[in-house]
Amino acid sequence: MPLRLPHSTPVYLTAEIRRIEALAAAQPESPPLMERAGLAAAELARELAGDSARRILIVAGPGNNGGDAFVIARHLRQWWFDATVVFAGDESKLSTDAGNALRAWRTAGGTTHPGVPLARWGLVVDGLFGIGLQRDIAGSHAALIEQINAIAAPVLAVDVPSGLESDTGRVLGHAVRAAHTMTFIGLKPGLLTLDGPDRCGDIHLATLGLTAKDLLAPSGMITGVQLLNDTLPRRKLNTHKGTYGSVGILGGAHGMVGAALLAGRAALKLGAGRVYAGLLADDGPAVDHAQPELMLRSAKEMLALEQLDCIAAGPGLSQSVAAATALKKVLSRPTPLVLDADALNLIAADATLQQSVRARTSPTILTPHPAEAARLLACDTAEVQRDRLSAARRLARSLNAGVVLKGAGSLCAWPDDTWAINVSGNPGMASAGMGDVLTGFVAALVAQRVEAGRALLAGVYLHGAAADALVAAGTGPVGLTAGELIDAARGLLNRRAA
């Protein structure tokens, strides 16, 4: 899902896009949005097709997405491409704009076909269904989508791949698998999370001459490399380890000490001045031989320290009575917190702990995967995954905390209902310990006095970007390990653009 757009590029839900379209339509001096969208997509199709001798199949659906497809076909025909249109709708039910687009296509000499002709296609343009689709696709439309997916040619999807729910990224029974998606006005969450990244290919944004955020202020945005440029100021010469904060890691129960060590190493190498790992295991090591700078303590000893600037609770914590007791003490402190793994599971199972989180006035950050989020929301994992954005926003509001719902297109949300989607990362991150490393990254940034919301965004982005850098260098995605991300992330942070 290569996406080279600036950090803070707006992301809009379908209802918000409709409001922007209505506001834009009130500007009569401008060409209709359908004409602008069709031209933008046609220009990309021309670029992708290259040789005008190659045949282009355009699939037009029953709604305004189909209208866009007719405009695309008309332009391609004017540019001497062999454009063939399959119309999978009812002309009598088209909107005014889509009907006009169909008539303009016919006036230009174009025809429509009820099914896909046998031919060797150079490019397929998917204009079957656009944003706002909520029902599962079945019958002839489902068969058409599967036919599109079987064609040995790249597919350009118009606005969203047909069958992908634009707000959630869910596949509605069947969905087109595109090599490129040109989306209009603003990005949509469904392109960026859940199944969206596997269906969209390269995403291209055509704003259609609109500055969407001037028409409607966005509540969502994407992350980007600019976060790293602005997150930490350049270090002064006249500083010392105390300048860069102290992190405490609470976790490391018997059999899970490695999780706490990973988090601690991640915090050290992302710049925290001092890191203490407070281990619950009675048989825990006295020193981390791979990272001797990490100071190992018992959980009780670590919690007695007063100089901690951030505490990360959860890596290898377990759900024992001792773990719950230690977590209760952590929640009562005014120290900024990052809560992960079994800290979240303990909170989900205890209403008193939930209230302690909710009542905190110091920054609190939660880093659940979908199953942990489901426990916190008292629902099942499938419900969380059906609408990941909604789940993240609900969790942020209900626990008065910053939240990252991890997964493909990790979602960050805050109690004020603002949110962001991370666009870095790859499947190599589906391995043990990745969450522990993320926890250490975020805690290190908070300890260095980065504002908690920015620390969350930057930590999540850097986590994925480090994995991307490793894959680009030939390490992974298969077999990529969490520990390998730490040095890669340190390198990225130190090489951040001026």
C-alpha positions in Angstrom: 0.0 0.0 0.0 2.6 2.6 -1.0 1.2 6.0 0.1 3.4 9.0 -0.2 1.2 11.7 1.2 2.1 14.3 4.0 1.5 13.5 7.6 -1.9 14.9 8.6 -3.5 14.3 5.2 -7.2 14.1 6.1 -9.2 10.9 6.2 -12.9 11.1 5.9 -15.8 8.8 6.7 -18.4 8.3 3.9 -21.0 10.6 5.6 -18.3 13.3 5.7 -17.4 12.9 2.1 -21.1 13.3 1.2 -21.2 16.6 3.1 -18.2 17.8 1.2 -19.7 16.8 -2.1 -22.8 18.7 -1.3 -20.9 21.8 -0.4 -18.8 21.6 -3.6 -21.9 21.1 -5.7 -23.1 24.5 -4.5 -20.2 26.1 -6.4 -21.8 26.2 -9.9 -18.9 27.9 -11.6 -16.9 24.6 -11.3 -17.2 21.5 -13.5 -19.3 18.8 -11.9 -17.5 16.5 -9.5 -18.2 13.5 -11.7 -16.5 15.1 -14.6 -13.5 16.0 -12.5 -13.3 12.6 -11.0 -13.6 10.8 -14.3 -10.9 13.0 -15.9 -8.5 12.4 -13.0 -8.9 8.7 -13.1 -8.7 8.6 -17.0 -5.4 10.4 -16.8 -4.1 7.7 -14.4 -5.5 5.0 -16.6 -3.7 6.5 -19.6 -0.4 6.5 -17.7 -0.9 2.9 -16.5 -1.9 1.6 -19.9 1.0 3.3 -21.7 0.6 1.9 -25.2 -2.7 3.1 -26.7 -3.0 -0.1 -28.7 -3.7 -2.0 -25.6 -7.4 -2.7 -24.9 -8.9 -1.3 -21.7 -12.0 -2.8 -20.0 -14.1 -0.4 -18.0 -16.8 -1.9 -15.7 -19.5 0.6 -14.8 -21.9 -0.1 -12.0 -25.5 1.0 -11.1 -24.5 4.1 -9.1 -22.4 7.3 -9.4 -19.3 5.1 -9.5 -20.6 3.9 -12.8 -21.0 7.5 -13.9 -17.4 8.1 -13.2 -16.6 5.0 -15.3 -18.5 6.4 -18.3 -16.5 9.7 -18.0 -13.3 7.7 -17.9 -14.3 5.7 -21.0 -15.2 8.8 -22.9 -11.8 10.4 -22.3 -9.9 7.3 -23.1 -11.8 7.0 -26.4 -10.9 10.6 -27.2 -7.2 9.7 -26.6 -7.5 6.9 -29.1 -7.6 4.0 -26.6 -9.7 0.9 -27.4 -12.1 1.3 -24.5 -14.8 -1.3 -23.9 -17.5 -0.6 -21.3 -19.5 -3.3 -19.5 -22.6 -1.8 -17.8 -23.9 -3.8 -14.8 -26.9 -1.6 -14.0 -30.3 -0.3 -14.9 -30.2 2.8 -17.0 -33.6 3.9 -15.8 -32.4 4.0 -12.2 -29.2 6.0 -12.7 -28.8 9.4 -11.0 -29.1 12.5 -13.2 -25.3 12.9 -13.3 -24.6 9.2 -14.0 -27.3 9.2 -16.7 -25.8 12.3 -18.3 -22.4 10.6 -18.3 -23.8 7.5 -20.0 -25.5 9.6 -22.7 -22.3 11.6 -23.3 -20.4 8.3 -23.7 -22.9 7.1 -26.3 -22.8 10.5 -28.1 -19.1 10.1 -28.4 -19.7 6.8 -30.2 -19.3 4.5 -27.3 -21.4 1.4 -26.6 -22.0 -0.8 -23.6 -21.9 -4.6 -23.1 -23.9 -6.7 -20.6 -20.9 -8.9 -19.9 -17.2 -9.1 -20.3 -16.2 -9.9 -23.9 -13.5 -12.4 -24.6 -10.3 -10.4 -25.2 -6.8 -9.8 -24.0 -7.0 -6.8 -21.8 -4.2 -4.4 -21.0 -5.9 -2.7 -18.1 -9.2 -3.1 -16.2 -11.0 -0.1 -14.7 -13.3 -1.0 -11.8 -16.2 1.4 -11.5 -18.7 -1.1 -10.2 -19.4 0.1 -6.7 -18.0 3.0 -4.8 -18.1 4.4 -1.2 -21.1 3.9 1.0 -21.8 0.3 0.0 -23.0 -1.7 3.1 -24.7 -4.8 1.8 -22.9 -8.0 0.9 -22.4 -8.4 -2.8 -24.1 -11.5 -4.3 -25.4 -12.9 -7.6 -24.3 -11.5 -10.9 -22.3 -8.6 -9.3 -20.4 -11.1 -7.2 -19.7 -13.2 -10.3 -18.5 -10.1 -12.2 -16.1 -9.2 -9.4 -14.6 -12.7 -9.5 -14.3 -12.4 -13.3 -12.4 -9.1 -12.9 -10.1 -10.7 -10.3 -9.4 -13.5 -12.8 -8.3 -11.3 -15.6 -4.5 -11.3 -16.1 -4.2 -7.5 -16.2 -3.7 -4.7 -13.6 -6.9 -3.3 -12.1 -7.5 0.4 -11.4 -10.2 0.8 -8.8 -12.3 4.0 -8.9 -12.6 5.6 -5.4 -12.5 2.2 -3.6 -12.2 -1.4 -4.9 -15.7 -2.6 -5.4 -17.0 -4.6 -2.5 -14.7 -3.0 0.1 -16.6 -1.1 2.8 -15.1 2.4 2.7 -15.5 3.2 6.4 -14.2 -0.1 7.8 -12.1 -2.0 5.2 -14.4 -5.0 5.4 -14.9 -7.2 2.3 -18.6 -7.4 1.8 -18.7 -10.9 0.5 -16.7 -10.3 -2.6 -14.2 -7.5 -3.5 -12.0 -6.5 -6.3 -8.3 -6.9 -5.8 -6.8 -3.8 -7.4 -3.2 -2.9 -8.4 -4.1 0.8 -8.1 -6.9 2.8 -6.4 -7.6 6.4 -7.3 -9.7 7.8 -4.5 -11.3 11.3 -4.6 -11.5 14.3 -2.4 -9.9 12.6 0.7 -8.7 9.3 1.9 -11.1 6.8 3.4 -10.5 4.6 6.5 -11.4 1.4 4.6 -8.5 1.9 2.2 -6.0 1.9 5.0 -7.1 -0.7 7.6 -8.2 -4.3 7.9 -8.6 -5.8 4.4 -8.1 -2.5 2.6 -4.3 -2.6 2.2 -4.6 -6.1 0.6 -7.2 -4.9 -1.9 -6.2 -1.4 -2.9 -2.7 -1.7 -4.2 -1.0 1.7 -4.7 -3.3 4.5 -3.5 -3.6 7.8 -5.5 -5.5 10.8 -4.2 -7.2 13.2 -6.5 -8.6 16.2 -4.6 -10.6 17.4 -7.6 -9.6 20.9 -7.0 -11.1 21.0 -3.5 -9.3 21.7 -0.3 -11.5 19.3 1.7 -10.4 20.5 5.2 -11.5 24.0 4.3 -15.0 22.7 3.6 -15.1 20.3 6.6 -12.6 20.0 9.4 -11.4 16.4 9.5 -11.3 14.4 12.7 -9.0 11.8 11.2 -5.6 11.9 9.5 -2.8 9.6 8.4 0.7 9.4 10.0 3.8 10.1 8.1 7.6 10.5 8.2 7.2 14.2 9.2 6.3 13.0 12.6 9.9 11.9 13.1 11.2 15.3 11.9 9.3 17.1 14.6 9.0 14.7 17.5 12.4 15.2 19.3 14.4 18.4 19.2 18.1 18.2 18.3 20.1 17.3 21.4 22.3 20.0 23.0 25.9 19.3 23.9 25.3 20.4 27.5 23.0 17.5 28.6 23.2 14.3 30.7 21.2 11.1 31.1 18.8 12.8 33.4 17.8 15.2 30.6 16.3 12.3 28.6 14.1 10.8 31.3 13.8 7.5 33.2 11.5 4.7 32.1 10.2 1.9 34.3 9.0 -1.4 32.7 6.7 -3.4 34.9 6.4 -7.1 33.8 8.6 -10.1 33.3 6.7 -12.8 35.2 8.1 -16.3 35.3 8.6 -17.6 31.7 8.0 -14.1 30.2 11.0 -12.1 31.3 12.0 -11.7 27.6 9.0 -9.5 27.0 10.1 -7.0 29.7 13.7 -7.1 28.4 12.6 -6.4 24.8 10.5 -3.4 26.0 13.5 -2.1 28.1 16.0 -2.5 25.2 13.6 -0.6 22.9 13.2 2.2 25.4 17.0 2.5 25.8 17.8 2.6 22.1 15.1 5.1 21.4 16.8 7.6 23.7 15.6 7.2 27.3 18.4 8.3 29.6 17.8 5.4 32.1 15.6 2.3 31.9 14.6 0.1 34.9 13.0 -3.3 34.3 10.9 -4.3 37.3 10.5 -8.1 37.1 7.8 -10.1 38.8 9.7 -13.4 38.3 11.4 -14.6 41.5 14.0 -16.3 39.3 14.6 -13.4 37.0 18.1 -12.5 35.9 20.2 -9.9 37.7 21.7 -8.5 34.5 20.7 -8.5 30.8 23.9 -9.7 29.2 22.8 -8.5 25.8 22.0 -5.1 27.1 23.8 -4.5 30.4 22.9 -0.9 30.5 19.3 -2.0 31.4 18.9 -1.9 35.2 17.0 -5.0 36.4 15.1 -4.8 39.7 12.3 -6.6 41.3 8.9 -5.1 40.6 8.6 -3.9 44.2 12.0 -2.2 44.0 11.2 -0.5 40.7 7.9 0.8 42.0 9.7 2.4 44.9 11.6 4.6 42.6 10.4 8.2 42.5 12.4 9.5 39.5 10.5 7.6 36.8 9.1 9.9 34.0 7.1 7.1 32.4 6.0 3.6 33.4 5.2 0.9 30.8 3.2 -1.9 32.4 2.3 -5.1 30.7 5.1 -6.8 28.9 5.2 -10.3 30.3 3.2 -9.2 33.3 0.9 -12.2 33.8 -2.5 -12.0 35.4 -1.4 -13.2 38.9 -2.5 -11.6 42.2 1.0 -10.1 42.5 0.6 -8.6 39.0 -2.8 -7.1 39.8 -1.5 -5.6 43.0 1.5 -4.0 41.2 -0.7 -2.7 38.5 -3.1 -1.1 41.0 -0.1 0.8 42.5 1.0 2.0 39.1 -2.4 3.3 38.2 -2.5 5.4 41.4 0.7 7.2 40.5 0.7 10.5 38.7 3.4 9.2 36.3 2.5 9.0 32.6 1.6 5.4 31.7 1.8 3.0 28.7 -0.4 0.0 29.3 -0.1 -3.2 27.2 -0.7 -6.9 27.2 -1.7 -8.4 30.5 -2.1 -5.0 32.1 -5.0 -4.5 29.7 -6.4 -8.0 30.4 -6.3 -7.3 34.1 -8.1 -4.0 33.6 -10.7 -5.6 31.4 -11.5 -8.1 34.2 -11.8 -5.6 37.0 -14.2 -2.7 37.1 -12.3 -1.0 39.9 -9.1 -0.9 37.7 -11.2 0.4 34.8 -12.4 3.3 37.0 -8.8 4.0 38.1 -7.7 4.3 34.5 -10.7 6.5 33.7 -10.0 8.8 36.6 -6.4 9.4 35.8 -5.3 13.0 35.0 -1.8 12.2 33.8 -1.3 10.8 30.3 -2.4 7.2 29.8 -1.8 5.3 26.6 -3.3 1.8 25.8 -1.8 -0.4 23.1 -4.2 -3.3 22.6 -4.4 -5.9 19.8 -8.0 -6.7 18.7 -8.5 -9.5 21.2 -7.4 -7.2 24.1 -9.6 -4.4 22.8 -12.6 -6.8 22.7 -12.1 -7.7 26.3 -11.9 -4.1 27.3 -15.1 -3.3 25.4 -16.9 -6.5 26.6 -17.5 -7.7 23.1 -15.9 -10.3 20.8 -12.9 -9.9 18.5 -15.0 -10.2 15.4 -17.0 -7.1 16.5 -13.9 -5.1 17.0 -12.5 -6.1 13.5 -15.8 -5.3 11.8 -15.3 -1.7 12.6 -11.8 -1.1 13.9 -12.1 2.7 13.9 -15.3 2.7 15.9 -13.8 0.3 18.4 -10.7 2.4 18.9 -12.7 5.6 19.4 -15.1 3.9 21.8 -12.2 2.6 23.9 -10.5 6.0 24.0 -13.7 7.7 25.2 -14.6 5.0 27.7 -11.2 4.8 29.4 -10.2 8.5 28.9 -6.9 7.4 27.3 -4.9 7.5 24.1 -5.3 4.2 22.3 -3.6 2.4 19.4 -5.6 -0.6 18.1 -2.9 -2.6 16.5 -3.1 -4.5 13.2 -3.1 -3.8 9.5 -3.6 0.0 9.5 -3.1 0.5 13.2 -5.7 3.1 14.5 -4.8 5.7 17.1 -7.7 7.5 18.9 -8.1 10.0 21.7 -10.9 10.9 24.1 -11.7 14.1 22.1 -12.8 11.8 19.2 -9.8 12.7 17.0 -8.0 9.8 15.4 -5.3 8.8 13.0 -4.4 5.7 10.8 -0.8 4.5 10.6 0.4 3.7 7.1 3.8 2.1 7.9 4.4 -1.6 8.5 4.2 -4.9 6.8 3.2 -8.6 7.5 6.7 -9.4 9.0 5.4 -7.7 12.1 3.0 -10.6 12.8 5.5 -12.2 15.2 6.0 -12.5 19.0 7.3 -9.5 20.9 6.4 -6.8 18.5 4.0 -5.2 20.9 6.6 -5.2 23.7 9.0 -3.2 21.4 6.2 -0.7 20.6 5.5 -0.2 24.2 9.2 0.5 24.9 9.3 3.0 21.9 6.3 5.0 23.1 7.5 5.0 26.7 10.9 6.3 25.7 9.4 9.2 23.8 7.1 10.1 26.6 10.0 10.0 29.1 11.8 12.5 26.8 9.0 14.9 27.3 7.3 14.4 24.0 3.6 15.2 24.3 1.7 11.9 24.8 -0.4 12.1 21.7 2.5 12.8 19.5 4.6 10.2 21.3 1.9 7.6 20.5 1.7 8.6 16.8 5.5 8.8 16.3 6.1 5.5 18.2 3.5 3.6 16.1 4.8 5.1 12.8 8.5 4.4 13.7 7.6 0.8 14.7 6.2 0.1 11.3 8.8 2.2 9.4 11.6 0.2 11.0 10.0 -3.0 9.8 9.6 -1.5 6.3 13.3 -0.5 6.3 14.4 -4.0 7.3 12.3 -5.6 4.5 13.6 -3.2 2.0 17.1 -4.2 3.0 16.3 -7.9 2.6 15.5 -8.9 6.2 11.9 -10.3 6.1 9.1 -10.2 6.0 9.2 -13.9 6.7 11.2 -14.5 9.9 11.4 -10.8 10.9 11.8 -10.6 14.7 10.9 -8.0 17.2 14.4 -7.5 18.5 15.6 -6.6 15.0 13.3 -3.6 14.9 15.0 -1.9 17.7 18.3 -1.0 16.0 16.4 -0.2 12.7 14.2 2.2 14.5 17.1 3.9 16.3 18.7 4.4 12.9 15.6 5.9 11.4 15.1 8.3 14.3 18.7 9.5 14.0 18.6 9.9 10.3 15.3 11.8 10.3 15.1 14.7 7.8 16.1 18.1 8.8 
